[in-house]
Amino acid sequence: MSDTKYDSIIIGGGPAGSTLATRLAQAGHRVLVLEQERFPRFHIGESLLPCSMPLFERLGVRHKLDQAGFLPKYAAEFVTGDAALYRRYAFADGVVDGPPSAYEVDRSEFDAVLLRHAAESGAEVIQGVRVTHFSIDAHRGVEVTVREVPEAGAQASDGAGPRGTERRFFGEILVDASG
């Protein structure tokens, strides 16, 4: 059991959870992120849009995304199935002013960069735990129970299968960013 009471407990460490955790930690809040997977984890790729770039600046993670070596993307292209029609739209020529580029990212690495940044920004991050129960009380706040998710192939000593340790956490606000 944890004696720490968090301002916010966030279930899920993907882009939404890690972004929220970073912003709250930057504002001085005690934040806990509970993530079932262990990053980097497999996830289908992502094509980001330029409107996300100012947020990366505010998060303070833009330089880390640059260092990760993600492919810069300067336009969107649309092609019909029979290739009879092709259109290219350069981001720099957009109707709304904004950054001229974005990234094409490998989601497993992108998500890992964002989650590490949340931890570096002051959020506590616990990976490999599954939320098994939560309760919300107007006077006492939030109680969240988690169980460790064993590493792949882990077995209990009696051969009955893996069993994880159970832990409880307390907070004021619970956010479900589990996807």
Steps between C-alpha positions, in 0.01 A plus 500: 500500500620851423493774763522766231178671400514625144321799355428293189519132414504430127421156363691458173840628391438542128510844334191634680600374845865601474412844358254568783749370756771731367277809503374430852851430630625820337227685692632357827247221557583155639416264216500122473478319165401133507579314176419137433768450233875543524632757251604489229198293407371407157254746354402580143678807352377853491505793266491822702369837383670840535240618753661262754840673479415797729386252768833316476671836558283574808572153636872560453533176303556633148881469515465139618275421203758659269775290663294181462547528124136492395442573132402865440176533305431813294180412314203269471434309180176344385476249216191319376508120492549495124760782517289711262493791745791628707513802732786629715442758770811666642461589867683829443221604259220429748200725545584536870843625603708244677814291487606384152566142610417218738632146551430153374565297814559145609233486772690268729793743519281815491291376793815405692651848447182667630472271804869544593453875466200491737718326759786746442248783547408374847220248451541164669461226240437136580500260207387139496196542726135433422228695679272243661274726703434863577260691718413867514368667812407870515670539839794258487592531131611215279638159590655290223609138534750355255657160448841451343491353152768231498769509233428271206574141594508560878352220709404474865713262707212249523469485121143632510585804290622853562365704788582865549527703816198715587546868595267789583536870420302803610428827325264788449420447131494190280544528123440208264739542208517128431381537142 
